[in-house]
Amino acid sequence: MQATFKNCVSAEDYAQFTLYFVRNRQDFSVEFTLCDTLFHILDSIDQSQIILIFDPMNMVIGWGHYRYINTQNQHDPAGEIVFVDSVIVSKEYRSTRMFVTGLCYLVNQIARENTHVKLFQFRAQEQNMYLNRLYSKFAQVSGQDEGNYGMENIYSSDFQQLQNYLNRVNKGQLPN
């Protein structure tokens, strides 16, 4: 399936993000309530970058949400760490190819925005075997943290190495 990506810049973009998140919050976490969703949006939207994902009919089918932080885990627009808070794609559009294409877009967008980034980080719930197996292909567990809904593995990857790897994969130079 073809998808296009667009950075949130307008009030309409943020409204599309919010509506999609509210409707699909259970994909974020089965236990995520409407209240959790709204607080999460309000708490993070000012310090985050959001990318919307659209299908060929220009309907939102997902989003990616990331922020820049420093080594003390504090918001820093020029931070050397990019932390991907979440990525959600509608179930019918999930595939290895969509994952690689979306991750490649995300990493290249970050490289254009912030030349200081050295480390790419994200989390996965410890009990989600599928995600942990997938993420271990391009990042290493660098720690664990107690999340709102259980233990979470914190993954880290050298940003430049990840970008080089993804660009080779996306060009078909490595096996998927």
C-alpha positions as CSV (number, residue, x, y, z in Angstrom):
1,M,0.0,0.0,0.0
2,Q,1.2,3.5,-0.9
3,A,1.4,6.1,1.9
4,T,2.4,9.7,2.0
5,F,3.8,11.5,5.0
6,K,3.3,15.1,6.1
7,N,4.6,17.1,9.0
8,C,2.0,18.7,11.3
9,V,2.3,22.4,10.9
10,S,-1.3,23.8,10.8
11,A,-4.2,23.8,13.3
12,E,-6.0,21.4,10.8
13,D,-3.0,19.0,10.9
14,Y,-3.0,18.9,14.7
15,A,-6.8,18.4,14.7
16,Q,-6.4,15.4,12.3
17,F,-3.7,14.0,14.6
18,T,-5.9,14.5,17.7
19,L,-8.9,12.9,16.1
20,Y,-7.0,9.9,14.8
21,F,-5.3,9.4,18.2
22,V,-8.6,9.6,20.0
23,R,-10.2,7.1,17.7
24,N,-7.3,4.7,17.7
25,R,-6.0,5.1,21.3
26,Q,-6.4,1.4,21.9
27,D,-3.7,0.7,19.4
28,F,-1.4,2.9,21.5
29,S,-2.3,0.9,24.6
30,V,-5.3,-1.4,25.3
31,E,-5.7,0.4,28.6
32,F,-5.4,3.9,27.3
33,T,-8.6,5.9,28.2
34,L,-9.9,8.9,26.5
35,C,-8.7,11.0,29.5
36,D,-5.2,9.4,29.2
37,T,-5.2,10.3,25.5
38,L,-6.2,13.9,25.9
39,F,-3.7,14.5,28.7
40,H,-1.0,12.8,26.6
41,I,-1.8,15.1,23.7
42,L,-1.9,18.3,25.9
43,D,1.3,17.3,27.8
44,S,3.4,16.6,24.8
45,I,2.2,18.5,21.7
46,D,4.2,21.7,22.4
47,Q,7.5,19.8,22.7
48,S,7.0,17.3,19.9
49,Q,7.1,16.9,16.2
50,I,4.3,14.9,14.6
51,I,4.2,13.3,11.2
52,L,0.8,12.3,9.7
53,I,0.6,9.2,7.5
54,F,-2.0,9.3,4.7
55,D,-3.5,6.6,2.4
56,P,-3.9,7.3,-1.4
57,M,-7.4,8.8,-0.7
58,N,-5.8,11.3,1.6
59,M,-7.3,9.8,4.8
60,V,-5.1,9.7,7.9
61,I,-3.9,6.1,8.6
62,G,-1.4,6.9,11.2
63,W,1.2,9.2,12.8
64,G,4.7,9.4,14.3
65,H,5.4,11.5,17.3
66,Y,8.9,12.4,18.5
67,R,10.9,15.0,20.5
68,Y,14.4,16.2,21.0
69,I,16.0,15.8,24.4
70,N,19.4,16.3,26.1
71,T,21.3,13.8,28.1
72,Q,19.3,14.7,31.2
73,N,16.1,13.7,29.4
74,Q,14.9,17.3,29.3
75,H,13.3,19.0,26.3
76,D,15.9,20.6,24.0
77,P,15.1,21.6,20.4
78,A,18.8,21.2,19.6
79,G,19.2,18.0,21.7
80,E,21.5,15.2,20.7
81,I,18.9,12.6,21.4
82,V,15.7,12.1,19.5
83,F,13.0,10.2,21.4
84,V,10.2,8.6,19.4
85,D,7.2,8.6,21.8
86,S,5.0,6.6,19.5
87,V,4.0,5.5,16.0
88,I,0.6,4.2,15.2
89,V,-0.6,2.9,11.8
90,S,-4.0,1.4,11.1
91,K,-3.9,-2.4,11.2
92,E,-4.8,-2.9,7.6
93,Y,-1.8,-0.9,6.5
94,R,0.8,-2.5,8.8
95,S,3.5,-4.4,6.9
96,T,7.3,-4.7,6.9
97,R,7.5,-2.5,3.8
98,M,5.3,0.2,5.4
99,F,7.4,0.0,8.6
100,V,10.7,0.4,6.8
101,T,9.4,3.2,4.5
102,G,7.9,5.1,7.5
103,L,11.0,4.7,9.7
104,C,13.2,5.8,6.8
105,Y,11.1,8.9,6.3
106,L,11.1,9.6,10.0
107,V,14.9,9.3,10.3
108,N,15.6,11.4,7.2
109,Q,13.1,14.1,8.4
110,I,15.0,14.2,11.8
111,A,18.3,14.5,10.0
112,R,17.0,17.5,8.0
113,E,15.6,19.2,11.2
114,N,18.4,18.6,13.7
115,T,22.0,18.1,12.7
116,H,23.0,17.6,16.3
117,V,21.2,14.3,16.8
118,K,23.5,11.5,17.7
119,L,21.2,9.0,19.4
120,F,17.8,7.5,18.4
121,Q,15.6,6.2,21.2
122,F,12.2,4.7,21.7
123,R,10.3,2.2,24.0
124,A,8.5,-1.0,23.7
125,Q,6.4,-2.8,26.3
126,E,8.5,-5.7,27.6
127,Q,5.7,-8.3,27.1
128,N,5.2,-7.3,23.4
129,M,7.4,-10.0,21.8
130,Y,6.7,-9.0,18.2
131,L,7.8,-5.4,18.7
132,N,10.9,-6.4,20.8
133,R,12.0,-8.8,18.1
134,L,11.4,-6.2,15.3
135,Y,13.2,-3.4,17.2
136,S,16.2,-5.6,18.1
137,K,17.0,-5.7,14.3
138,F,18.2,-2.1,14.3
139,A,18.6,-1.0,18.0
140,Q,19.8,-2.4,21.3
141,V,18.0,-2.4,24.7
142,S,19.8,0.3,26.7
143,G,17.6,0.1,29.8
144,Q,14.2,-0.5,31.2
145,D,11.6,1.7,32.9
146,E,8.3,1.2,34.6
147,G,5.7,2.6,32.3
148,N,2.1,3.4,33.0
149,Y,1.1,-0.1,31.8
150,G,4.1,-2.3,32.8
151,M,7.8,-2.6,32.2
152,E,9.2,-1.0,29.0
153,N,12.4,-1.7,27.2
154,I,14.3,1.4,26.2
155,Y,16.0,1.0,22.8
156,S,18.9,3.1,21.5
157,S,20.7,3.2,18.2
158,D,23.5,5.4,16.9
159,F,21.6,7.9,14.7
160,Q,24.0,8.0,11.7
161,Q,24.4,4.2,11.7
162,L,20.6,3.8,11.7
163,Q,20.1,6.3,8.9
164,N,22.8,4.5,6.8
165,Y,21.2,1.1,7.5
166,L,17.7,2.2,6.6
167,N,18.7,4.0,3.4
168,R,20.5,0.8,2.3
169,V,17.4,-1.4,3.2
170,N,15.1,1.0,1.5
171,K,17.2,0.8,-1.7
172,G,17.1,-3.0,-1.5
173,Q,20.7,-3.4,-0.7
174,L,20.1,-5.5,2.4
175,P,17.6,-8.2,3.1
176,N,14.4,-7.0,4.8
